[in-house]
Amino acid sequence: MNEVTVLYFASLRDAAGVAQESLRTEAPTLHALYAELQARHGFALSVERLRVAVDGAFARWDDAVAAGAEIAFIPPVSGG
């Protein structure tokens, strides 16, 4: 089981009700972690619409979840 810090932005932050949280997870990949959090918080966005970053660098969805990592789920940004 890994302890990680997860950062949420925009609509994900709104759905989770927090900008970040620390949690323990057995998810083997970033994709599995997002699925776990999607079930917990009711996130509407699919992974195809998101970017994921680990410790400040963009990552791949099939990357392993590492203990102590800071993981950010980043939805598309809209603006004018």
LINLIN-V257119 format. One record per pair of residues at least 6 apart in sequence whose C-alpha atoms are under 6 Angstrom apart, sorted by sequence separation. I is the first residue (numbers start at 0). GAP is how many residues later the second one is. D is the distance in whole Angstrom. If there is no record, write none. Layout:
# LINLIN-V257119
i->(I & I)
gap->(GAP & GAP)
d->(D & D)
This chain:
# LINLIN-V257119
i->(12 & 26 & 51 & 52 & 51 & 7 & 6 & 7 & 6 & 5 & 5 & 54 & 4 & 53 & 4 & 53 & 3 & 52 & 3 & 52 & 2 & 51 & 2 & 51 & 1 & 1 & 50 & 0 & 49 & 0 & 15 & 49 & 30 & 29 & 28 & 29 & 28 & 28 & 29 & 27 & 28 & 27 & 3 & 2 & 3 & 5 & 1 & 2 & 3 & 4 & 5 & 6 & 7 & 8 & 5)
gap->(6 & 6 & 6 & 6 & 7 & 11 & 12 & 12 & 13 & 14 & 15 & 15 & 16 & 16 & 17 & 17 & 18 & 18 & 19 & 19 & 20 & 20 & 21 & 21 & 22 & 23 & 23 & 24 & 24 & 25 & 25 & 25 & 30 & 31 & 33 & 33 & 34 & 35 & 35 & 36 & 36 & 37 & 63 & 64 & 64 & 64 & 65 & 65 & 65 & 65 & 65 & 65 & 65 & 65 & 66)
d->(5 & 5 & 6 & 5 & 6 & 5 & 6 & 6 & 4 & 5 & 5 & 5 & 6 & 6 & 4 & 5 & 6 & 6 & 6 & 5 & 6 & 6 & 4 & 5 & 5 & 5 & 5 & 5 & 6 & 5 & 5 & 5 & 5 & 5 & 5 & 6 & 5 & 4 & 6 & 6 & 5 & 6 & 6 & 5 & 5 & 6 & 5 & 6 & 5 & 5 & 5 & 5 & 6 & 6 & 6)
